[in-house]
Amino acid sequence: MQRCGLCSLLSRLLRRAMCVGSRRGSGESYYQELETTKNELSKETPERQKLKMCDHMKEFFHRVILKSGSAVGDLAVLKCPSNQFIHHAKVIGIENPQGFTSHQLTEKLRKADAKLLLSAYYSESYLVGNMLPYRVVVEQKCPEAYVTEDPIGAWKYGHFDPKPLYVTFTPYEGNVKAGLFLNEHYRKNFNLNVDKYLPKILNIDPKYLPEVKKFYFEDQSCEITDKTVPIYIKMITARNFHQSMYNTVKWFVHNVNTYKYPLSIDEFKFNGPLHFTKFFSGYDVNLDTGFCDDLLYLFRLPTDFPEFSKHSISYQLKSIYVDSHVNFAITGKATAYTDVHPCDDVYFDNYGFCEYQVYGNQSEWIHGVLHDQVSVDCTHWFDLEQIEFWNNISLD
């Protein structure tokens, strides 16, 4: 438990920095100001999920969409905020930052150029460090407090205000680290210090590193090579994204009447011509469908990506995917293009996960011509082996 108000000071300061140069669009910044009017639909990120747990923020949310992981994970909470203050102080050239109080450091950081603060985020240390360098701390209850209960405990024990929930994910979220995988300089530095950096990327105690090596690499070398890149993507996807998403769904169905507050789940598996990987790596490569790729079919991003041709299957997919989100905004349920079984506590316990839709693409011969088509299938399969592994390591 941290001193009251420290998190709110840090949050206000870093919100200003994070809003500079955001590539994720108006609905995608992790730190963005809430509108002054009540919204029927809120694009949910880990940051918004924390806002929804705040007593004075609940009225802003009527339905929520959760994409690419959630705040229900130990990666989302900053355990030692003073270290982050000191790190940023060093970046802007403050000597002996340990000698200042938190309030003194805050005032100095407020006067710094926001782009200089961002340099502490967009750096090599980010590629080999935690996925969310700017995070909240759990504070004592007081008027200035932002989050007063650990999100894991809040969701596990039902200490949140239920709303209709729409959860979406992609199969290869871990390609967000493509800048590390594809850059020879970063890869070499990582491999020389793999036992130091791998626990940081996974946000685990180094004592669990032998278990990780055994589970994913069968006690073989865990250096990043062309051969091990798919393993790294799989591992980071499970740990940093799917684990928190799975636990969010699990505790939601255990604590909420899902017939009153519906739960919709989609996997976006459509492998189209455009990928966000080029922003994470600087290379326009296809590492399959991953982090942020679904946003290309929800928002127009003409300054960074070309428009889809109206005769393409990407345009067709965009239309039905947007319709699903609009339908959720109106009714509280995502569009069911297949027969999806409602998910409740009993169904989850019987099958290990909820039934969900999978947006993909497939090829089919029609009159002797091979055509690409949009597919929407249904499944309840989830990689429970990986989730169990990470829950055993990180959850009591």
C-alpha positions in Angstrom: 0.0 0.0 0.0 1.5 3.3 -1.1 1.2 6.8 0.4 -2.0 8.5 -0.6 -1.9 10.8 -3.6 1.5 9.6 -5.0 -0.2 7.6 -7.7 -2.4 10.5 -8.7 0.6 12.8 -9.1 2.4 10.3 -11.2 -0.7 9.5 -13.3 -1.3 13.2 -14.1 2.3 13.8 -15.0 2.6 10.7 -17.3 -0.8 11.1 -18.8 0.5 14.4 -20.4 3.6 12.6 -21.7 1.8 9.5 -23.1 -0.6 11.7 -25.1 2.2 13.0 -27.2 2.8 11.2 -30.5 0.3 8.4 -29.8 -0.1 6.1 -32.8 -3.1 4.2 -31.5 -5.8 6.8 -32.3 -8.2 8.8 -30.3 -9.8 5.7 -28.7 -6.6 3.8 -28.1 -4.3 5.9 -25.8 -3.6 4.2 -22.5 -3.7 7.6 -20.9 -6.4 9.8 -22.2 -8.7 12.3 -20.5 -12.3 11.2 -19.9 -15.0 13.0 -21.7 -17.3 15.2 -19.6 -20.4 13.4 -20.8 -21.4 9.9 -20.1 -20.4 7.5 -22.8 -22.6 4.5 -23.9 -19.5 2.7 -25.1 -15.9 2.9 -23.9 -12.9 1.4 -25.6 -11.4 -0.5 -22.7 -7.7 -0.8 -22.1 -6.0 -1.8 -18.9 -6.1 1.9 -17.9 -9.8 2.2 -18.5 -10.4 -1.0 -16.6 -8.8 0.5 -13.6 -10.9 3.7 -14.0 -14.0 1.5 -14.0 -13.1 0.2 -10.6 -12.9 3.7 -9.1 -16.0 4.6 -7.2 -16.2 8.2 -8.6 -15.6 6.9 -12.2 -18.2 4.1 -12.4 -20.9 6.3 -13.8 -18.9 7.0 -16.9 -19.2 3.4 -18.1 -22.3 1.7 -19.4 -20.7 -1.1 -21.5 -17.0 -1.9 -21.9 -14.8 -3.4 -24.6 -11.6 -5.1 -23.4 -8.9 -5.6 -26.0 -5.5 -7.4 -25.7 -5.2 -8.4 -22.1 -6.5 -6.6 -19.0 -5.6 -4.9 -15.8 -6.3 -8.1 -13.9 -2.6 -9.1 -13.9 0.4 -8.2 -11.8 2.0 -6.5 -14.9 -0.6 -3.7 -14.5 0.4 -2.6 -11.0 3.6 -0.7 -10.2 5.0 -2.3 -7.1 7.7 0.3 -6.5 6.7 3.8 -7.9 9.7 5.6 -6.3 12.0 3.7 -8.6 10.1 5.0 -11.6 10.3 8.5 -10.4 14.1 8.2 -9.9 14.5 6.7 -13.4 12.7 9.6 -15.1 14.6 12.1 -12.9 17.9 10.7 -14.2 16.6 10.8 -17.8 16.1 14.6 -17.6 19.4 15.1 -15.8 18.5 15.6 -12.2 21.5 14.8 -10.0 21.1 12.7 -6.9 17.3 12.2 -7.3 17.2 10.0 -4.3 17.8 13.1 -2.2 14.4 14.7 -3.2 11.0 14.0 -1.8 8.3 12.6 -4.2 6.6 16.0 -4.3 9.9 17.7 -5.2 10.6 15.3 -7.9 7.1 15.7 -9.2 7.5 19.4 -9.6 10.7 19.0 -11.4 9.3 16.4 -13.8 6.3 18.6 -14.5 8.6 21.2 -15.9 10.4 18.8 -18.2 9.7 18.5 -21.9 7.2 15.7 -22.4 9.1 14.3 -25.4 12.2 14.0 -23.1 10.1 12.0 -20.7 8.9 9.8 -23.5 12.5 9.0 -24.3 12.5 6.9 -21.1 9.7 4.9 -22.7 10.7 4.5 -26.3 14.2 3.2 -25.7 16.1 0.0 -25.7 15.2 -0.5 -22.0 11.5 -0.7 -23.1 12.2 -3.5 -25.6 13.9 -5.6 -22.9 11.7 -4.5 -20.0 8.2 -4.6 -18.7 5.3 -4.2 -21.2 3.7 -1.4 -19.2 6.3 0.9 -17.8 3.6 3.5 -16.8 1.4 1.8 -14.3 -0.7 2.7 -11.2 0.0 1.9 -7.6 -2.5 0.7 -5.0 -3.2 3.5 -2.6 -4.9 4.1 0.7 -8.5 5.2 0.4 -8.6 9.0 0.3 -10.2 11.7 -1.9 -7.1 11.8 -4.2 -6.7 8.1 -4.6 -6.9 6.5 -8.0 -6.9 2.8 -7.4 -7.4 1.5 -3.8 -7.6 -2.2 -4.3 -5.4 -4.5 -6.4 -7.2 -5.3 -9.6 -6.6 -9.0 -9.2 -8.3 -9.1 -5.9 -11.1 -6.8 -7.0 -12.0 -9.1 -9.9 -11.4 -12.3 -8.1 -13.8 -11.5 -5.3 -16.3 -9.5 -7.4 -15.5 -6.0 -6.0 -16.4 -4.2 -9.2 -19.6 -2.7 -10.8 -20.8 -5.2 -13.4 -21.4 -4.0 -17.0 -21.9 -5.9 -20.3 -18.5 -6.9 -21.4 -17.0 -7.5 -24.8 -13.6 -9.2 -24.7 -11.5 -9.5 -27.9 -7.9 -10.8 -28.4 -5.5 -11.9 -31.2 -3.5 -15.1 -31.3 0.0 -13.6 -31.5 -0.1 -10.5 -29.2 3.6 -11.1 -28.4 4.7 -9.7 -31.7 4.6 -6.3 -30.0 8.2 -7.1 -29.2 9.1 -7.5 -32.9 11.6 -4.6 -32.5 13.6 -6.8 -30.2 13.2 -10.0 -32.3 14.2 -8.4 -35.7 16.9 -5.9 -34.7 20.3 -7.5 -34.7 21.8 -5.0 -32.2 19.0 -5.4 -29.7 18.8 -9.2 -30.2 22.6 -9.5 -29.5 22.5 -7.4 -26.4 19.5 -9.4 -25.1 21.2 -12.8 -25.8 24.3 -11.6 -23.9 22.1 -10.8 -20.8 19.2 -13.3 -21.3 19.0 -14.3 -17.6 18.7 -10.6 -16.7 16.3 -9.4 -19.4 13.9 -12.4 -19.7 12.5 -12.1 -16.2 11.9 -8.4 -16.9 10.0 -9.0 -20.1 7.8 -11.6 -18.4 7.6 -9.6 -15.1 8.5 -12.6 -12.9 10.9 -13.2 -10.1 14.2 -14.5 -11.5 13.9 -17.6 -9.3 11.2 -18.9 -11.7 13.5 -18.6 -14.7 14.5 -22.3 -14.7 10.8 -23.3 -14.8 10.2 -21.0 -17.8 13.2 -22.4 -19.6 12.1 -26.0 -19.0 8.5 -25.3 -20.0 9.1 -23.3 -23.2 12.7 -24.3 -24.2 13.0 -27.8 -22.8 16.1 -26.7 -20.9 17.8 -25.8 -24.2 19.2 -22.4 -25.1 16.6 -19.6 -24.7 18.5 -17.0 -26.8 16.5 -15.2 -29.5 17.2 -16.8 -32.9 15.1 -17.2 -36.0 14.1 -20.6 -34.7 13.0 -19.4 -31.2 11.2 -16.2 -32.3 7.9 -18.1 -32.6 8.4 -19.5 -29.1 9.0 -16.0 -27.7 5.9 -14.7 -29.4 3.9 -17.6 -27.9 5.4 -17.1 -24.4 4.9 -13.3 -24.3 1.4 -13.7 -25.7 0.4 -16.1 -23.0 2.1 -14.3 -20.1 1.5 -10.6 -20.9 -1.9 -10.8 -22.6 -3.9 -14.1 -22.5 -3.3 -14.9 -18.9 -4.9 -11.7 -17.6 -7.6 -11.9 -20.2 -8.4 -15.5 -19.2 -8.6 -14.6 -15.5 -10.8 -11.6 -16.3 -13.3 -13.9 -18.1 -13.1 -16.6 -15.4 -13.7 -14.2 -12.5 -16.4 -12.3 -14.4 -18.5 -15.4 -15.0 -18.0 -16.5 -11.4 -19.1 -13.2 -9.9 -21.6 -11.8 -12.4 -25.0 -12.8 -13.7 -24.1 -13.0 -17.4 -27.7 -13.3 -18.5 -28.2 -9.8 -17.0 -24.8 -8.5 -17.9 -23.8 -10.4 -21.1 -20.3 -11.5 -21.9 -19.2 -11.5 -25.6 -15.8 -12.9 -26.7 -14.1 -12.7 -30.1 -10.7 -13.8 -31.4 -9.4 -11.7 -34.3 -7.4 -14.1 -36.4 -7.8 -12.5 -39.8 -4.4 -12.3 -41.4 -4.7 -9.4 -43.8 -2.2 -7.4 -45.9 -1.5 -4.8 -43.2 0.1 -5.3 -39.7 1.1 -3.0 -36.9 4.3 -4.9 -36.6 6.1 -2.3 -38.7 5.6 0.2 -35.8 7.0 -2.2 -33.3 10.0 -3.2 -35.4 10.6 -0.7 -38.2 10.2 -3.6 -40.6 7.0 -4.2 -42.7 6.9 -7.9 -41.9 4.1 -10.3 -41.3 4.5 -12.2 -38.0 0.8 -13.2 -38.3 -2.1 -11.5 -36.6 -1.1 -9.8 -33.4 -1.2 -6.8 -31.1 -3.3 -3.9 -32.5 -4.0 -5.6 -35.9 -7.7 -5.7 -35.1 -7.7 -1.9 -34.9 -7.0 -1.6 -38.6 -10.5 -2.9 -39.1 -12.2 -0.7 -36.6 -10.6 2.7 -37.3 -9.4 4.5 -40.4 -5.7 5.3 -40.1 -5.0 6.9 -43.5 -1.7 8.6 -42.4 -0.1 5.3 -41.6 -2.0 2.7 -43.6 -3.6 2.7 -47.0 -7.4 2.3 -47.3 -8.8 -1.2 -48.1 -10.2 -1.7 -51.6 -14.0 -1.9 -51.5 -13.7 -5.1 -53.5 -11.3 -6.8 -51.0 -12.1 -9.4 -48.3 -10.4 -7.0 -45.9 -13.1 -4.4 -46.6 -15.7 -7.1 -46.2 -14.2 -8.2 -42.8 -14.1 -4.5 -41.7 -17.8 -4.1 -42.3 -18.9 -7.1 -40.3 -16.3 -6.4 -37.5 -17.5 -2.8 -37.1 -21.1 -4.0 -37.1 -20.4 -6.3 -34.2 -19.0 -3.5 -32.1 -21.8 -1.2 -33.0 -24.3 -3.9 -32.1 -22.6 -4.3 -28.7 -22.8 -0.5 -28.1 -26.6 -0.6 -28.8 -27.7 -3.9 -27.2 -24.9 -4.9 -24.9 -24.2 -8.0 -27.0 -21.7 -8.4 -29.9 -23.2 -9.6 -33.2 -23.4 -13.4 -33.2 -22.6 -14.6 -36.8 -22.5 -18.2 -35.5 -24.5 -20.1 -32.9 -22.6 -19.1 -29.7 -23.5 -20.8 -26.4 -24.1 -18.2 -23.6 -21.3 -18.4 -21.1 -22.0 -18.7 -17.4 -20.3 -20.2 -14.3 -21.4 -23.8 -15.1 -20.4 -23.7 -18.8 -16.9 -22.3 -17.9 -16.3 -24.9 -15.3 -17.3 -27.7 -17.7 -15.3 -26.6 -20.7 -12.5 -24.5 -19.2 -13.4 -21.4 -21.1 -16.4 -19.7 -22.8 -17.5 -20.4 -26.4 -16.4 -17.5 -28.6 -16.3 -16.4 -32.3 -13.1 -16.5 -34.4 -12.8 -14.0 -37.2 -10.4 -15.4 -39.8 -9.9 -16.0 -43.5 -9.9 -19.1 -45.7 -9.5 -20.1 -49.3 -12.1 -21.9 -51.3 -12.3 -23.2 -54.9 -15.3 -21.7 -56.7 -15.9 -22.7 -60.4 -12.3 -23.6 -60.7 -11.0 -20.4 -59.2 -9.4 -20.0 -55.8 -11.1 -17.3 -53.8 -10.2 -15.9 -50.4 -13.1 -15.5 -48.0 -13.9 -14.2 -44.6 -14.7 -16.9 -42.1 -16.4 -16.7 -38.7 -16.2 -19.9 -36.7 -17.0 -20.8 -33.1 -14.9 -22.6 -30.5 -14.3 -22.9 -26.7 -10.7 -24.1 -27.0 -8.1 -22.2 -25.1 -4.5 -23.0 -24.3 -5.2 -23.9 -20.7 -1.7 -25.5 -20.2 0.0 -22.2 -20.6 -2.5 -20.3 -18.5 -2.1 -22.9 -15.7 1.6 -22.6 -15.9 1.6 -18.8 -15.5 -1.1 -18.8 -12.8 0.9 -21.3 -10.7 3.9 -18.9 -10.9 2.2 -15.6 -10.4 -1.0 -16.2 -8.4 -1.3 -17.4 -4.9 
